[in-house]
Amino acid sequence: MLEKVSTKEQLADIALDITWAKIAQKYFSKSSSWIYNKINEIDGNGGKGGFTEEEKQQFKGALYDLAERIRRTADKLE
């Protein structure tokens, strides 16, 4: 049986380069603590939590959107 890789581990490569508070606000209209709890897979009370399947799809969409915005900006540089 394969061990589940945590959300935090999956984001390790970009974690320090992203302002998660901005992602939470822009794409979810939520607070920075909300997204940090989701990434760390805890709920607001310290119990087990994480993204719902719907939130996970929305989060993936946010990352794809950000990647595309970065790509477009890079393409504009002269």
Backbone bond lengths (Angstrom), bond angles and torsions (degrees), N, CA, C in turn:
res aa  C-N    CA-C-N  psi(-1)  N-CA   C-N-CA  omega(-1)  CA-C   N-CA-C  phi
1 M - - - 1.452 - - 1.529 109.26 -
2 L 1.318 116.15 131.97 1.453 120.82 179.70 1.521 110.65 -78.38
3 E 1.321 114.86 139.68 1.454 120.31 178.36 1.525 109.08 -80.50
4 K 1.331 117.02 135.75 1.457 121.91 179.52 1.526 109.32 -69.64
5 V 1.316 115.52 132.15 1.461 121.22 177.10 1.524 107.20 -88.64
6 S 1.320 116.76 129.86 1.463 120.63 -176.87 1.527 111.10 -66.99
7 T 1.313 115.05 157.34 1.464 120.91 176.61 1.519 109.98 -57.51
8 K 1.311 116.43 -43.95 1.465 121.39 -178.82 1.529 110.92 -59.53
9 E 1.325 117.14 -42.98 1.470 120.81 178.50 1.525 111.10 -65.90
10 Q 1.321 117.23 -37.25 1.454 120.90 179.65 1.529 111.80 -67.08
11 L 1.327 117.35 -26.14 1.466 122.37 -178.74 1.528 112.96 -95.47
12 A 1.315 117.68 0.40 1.466 122.07 -172.37 1.527 113.72 -53.56
13 D 1.316 118.19 -39.41 1.465 121.31 -176.46 1.526 113.09 -63.83
14 I 1.323 117.57 -28.86 1.466 120.47 -176.53 1.523 113.37 -115.75
15 A 1.310 117.65 -4.90 1.468 122.05 -170.66 1.526 114.12 -52.30
16 L 1.310 118.22 -41.21 1.462 120.62 -177.12 1.524 112.89 -82.07
17 D 1.320 117.23 -11.21 1.458 121.31 -178.00 1.525 113.44 -98.28
18 I 1.302 117.65 -5.17 1.458 122.55 -175.77 1.525 109.69 -113.59
19 T 1.325 116.66 138.41 1.452 121.32 172.52 1.523 107.00 -91.68
20 W 1.328 115.52 95.22 1.464 120.86 -174.98 1.514 111.93 -61.57
21 A 1.332 117.86 -32.08 1.465 120.74 178.46 1.527 110.64 -60.20
22 K 1.332 116.83 -39.01 1.475 120.80 178.63 1.526 110.82 -67.93
23 I 1.330 117.32 -39.18 1.468 121.22 177.20 1.532 109.19 -62.20
24 A 1.334 116.43 -46.01 1.468 121.03 -179.43 1.524 110.68 -59.58
25 Q 1.324 116.22 -44.27 1.461 120.69 -176.46 1.524 111.61 -72.86
26 K 1.327 117.39 -47.89 1.471 121.72 -174.95 1.528 112.74 -69.26
27 Y 1.309 117.71 -43.93 1.461 120.90 -171.58 1.528 114.56 -100.20
28 F 1.344 116.92 -18.87 1.461 119.72 -177.47 1.529 113.48 -124.37
29 S 1.339 117.39 -11.28 1.472 121.89 -173.49 1.529 110.46 54.86
30 K 1.334 114.92 43.22 1.467 122.08 -178.87 1.528 109.30 -124.92
31 S 1.319 115.68 171.09 1.466 122.15 -178.98 1.525 111.70 -83.17
32 S 1.324 114.36 166.14 1.464 119.28 177.25 1.529 110.75 -63.98
33 S 1.332 117.72 -37.93 1.469 119.13 179.63 1.524 110.94 -63.58
34 W 1.327 117.45 -33.72 1.465 121.03 178.30 1.524 110.28 -59.90
35 I 1.339 116.91 -49.94 1.469 118.71 -176.52 1.524 111.48 -70.83
36 Y 1.339 117.48 -36.51 1.468 118.79 177.69 1.531 110.61 -63.48
37 N 1.322 117.22 -39.05 1.468 119.80 175.90 1.523 110.73 -63.31
38 K 1.328 117.23 -41.69 1.468 120.87 179.11 1.528 110.31 -63.02
39 I 1.328 116.69 -46.57 1.468 121.20 -179.20 1.527 110.59 -62.85
40 N 1.324 116.65 -40.30 1.466 121.30 -179.40 1.529 112.86 -83.48
41 E 1.338 115.83 2.04 1.469 123.10 176.49 1.522 113.52 57.60
42 I 1.342 114.50 42.83 1.464 120.56 173.69 1.530 108.53 -125.21
43 D 1.332 116.08 157.80 1.459 118.34 174.85 1.527 108.11 -95.02
44 G 1.302 117.21 179.53 1.463 121.32 -176.96 1.511 114.41 -62.80
45 N 1.328 117.23 -15.44 1.464 121.34 -179.32 1.521 112.88 -104.59
46 G 1.328 117.09 8.98 1.455 120.64 179.26 1.517 114.57 89.31
47 G 1.324 117.56 -0.82 1.466 120.96 178.00 1.521 111.30 -82.76
48 K 1.322 116.39 -175.20 1.468 122.17 179.48 1.520 108.97 -69.11
49 G 1.312 115.78 136.43 1.458 120.76 -179.80 1.511 110.44 -153.85
50 G 1.295 116.48 -147.05 1.457 121.99 -179.15 1.509 110.14 130.05
51 F 1.322 115.46 -175.36 1.456 121.17 -179.94 1.526 110.35 -74.38
52 T 1.324 115.82 140.61 1.458 119.34 168.08 1.527 106.29 -72.65
53 E 1.310 117.47 168.59 1.468 120.20 179.21 1.530 110.58 -60.66
54 E 1.323 117.19 -40.18 1.466 121.34 178.38 1.532 110.95 -64.96
55 E 1.331 117.00 -44.46 1.467 121.05 178.35 1.522 110.91 -64.00
56 K 1.324 116.65 -37.73 1.463 120.74 179.10 1.529 110.34 -61.94
57 Q 1.321 117.12 -42.44 1.463 120.62 178.16 1.528 110.53 -65.94
58 Q 1.320 117.06 -39.61 1.462 121.38 177.29 1.531 110.36 -65.26
59 F 1.323 116.92 -40.10 1.466 122.11 178.66 1.529 110.36 -64.27
60 K 1.326 116.47 -44.18 1.463 120.03 176.64 1.522 110.26 -59.38
61 G 1.319 116.82 -42.91 1.461 121.06 177.84 1.518 111.78 -61.13
62 A 1.325 116.86 -40.09 1.464 121.17 178.16 1.526 110.72 -62.85
63 L 1.330 116.96 -43.11 1.467 120.35 179.16 1.526 111.22 -66.28
64 Y 1.339 117.25 -40.07 1.470 120.54 176.30 1.529 110.50 -63.11
65 D 1.328 116.83 -42.27 1.461 120.82 178.88 1.522 110.66 -62.49
66 L 1.326 116.85 -45.72 1.461 120.87 178.96 1.525 110.80 -61.74
67 A 1.325 116.92 -42.76 1.468 120.90 178.71 1.526 110.69 -60.37
68 E 1.316 116.68 -42.44 1.465 120.60 179.60 1.526 111.00 -67.11
69 R 1.325 117.48 -39.60 1.471 120.70 177.34 1.523 110.64 -63.91
70 I 1.319 117.95 -40.27 1.470 121.38 177.15 1.520 109.71 -64.79
71 R 1.317 117.51 -43.88 1.467 122.25 179.96 1.532 110.67 -60.80
72 R 1.338 116.89 -45.69 1.473 120.38 179.13 1.521 111.04 -62.39
73 T 1.326 116.51 -41.37 1.466 120.59 179.08 1.521 110.46 -63.93
74 A 1.328 117.17 -43.55 1.471 121.19 178.66 1.522 110.55 -61.92
75 D 1.325 117.48 -40.01 1.464 121.23 179.98 1.522 112.33 -64.44
76 K 1.323 117.67 -27.77 1.467 121.83 -178.91 1.528 112.61 -78.29
77 L 1.319 116.94 -20.31 1.469 119.78 -177.79 1.520 110.49 -64.52
78 E 1.310 115.11 138.03 1.469 120.18 179.33 1.500 110.87 -111.12
